[in-house]
Amino acid sequence: AKFPPVTEFNEPNYHIIPGHVFREAIRRTIFATDVESTRYALGGILLEMGSDGVALVATDSRRLALQKAPCKSAGTHEGENSTPVVPRNAMSLIEKSIDDEGEVWVAVHQNDVLVKSGHSTIYSRLVEGRFPRYGDVIPSDSSHVIDLVVGPFYSAVRQAQILTNEDSRGVDFHFADGTLTLHSEASDVGSSKIELPVSFDGESMAIKFDPRFIAEFLRTFDPEKQVSLHLIDAESAAVFRTDDNYTYVIMPMRL
């Protein structure tokens, strides 16, 4: 008798997203949330809902993941929360409930969201707080564009990650004519040097990344997927892009 009432999906106004598209978008963004931050909005995923498209955004202030996807709208959406932030745990549950062959219905209110997929309906309160203006941190231009295949690149990053520790978490990425060299060093273990052929020409440059941030990003793709790395210099944000509207921004470490 004291069990709270079960919410059902009887919404006249909602957004319709293909199941496999929404699940992939969650997988590509959820890892970039920050559950330990005092800025509660960083502990969830921003859903920017439009009449014909949706954008999922997550950031922990050191990296940012953005996935855009098509969607359809049913009913009218005047007065709805246009920038809802859904908690990470709720998005994880939604991902597990999605039927890839079906559709996902998303109804957004001012303080909560309702998601229906197949026979499951999930209700969640929204995260309080203002999500940062993520568009301001995405560089609009670059001086170098390097095409990379996920499988070999992920393997090289994992090898370099082995010889890092808390004191030296970073890995140096050195780009020269046709070659990417990954160099890592841990004072109590040793050092490593991994070379990978890449499509890079011009003046050589070096930039340092936390390999965990790159490995977590690459883990969401199939090994044969191709990504492009856009670089400006050693101190500016680097951007990974794919041909299906995915953007991943990562801040470099100090060399």
Secondary structure, 3 states (H helix, E strand, C coil): CCCCCCCCCCCCCEEEEEHHHHHHHHHCCHHHCCCCCCCHHHHEEEEEECCCEEEEEEECCCEEEEEEEECEEECCCCCCCCCCEEEHHHHHHHHHHCCCCCEEEEEECCCEEEEEECCEEEEEECCCCCCCCHHHHCCCCCCEEEEEEHHHHHHHHHHHHHCCCCCCCCEEEEEECCEEEEEEEECCCEEEEEEEECCCCCCCEEEEECHHHHHHHHCCCCCCCEEEEEECCCCCCEEEECCCCEEEEECCECC
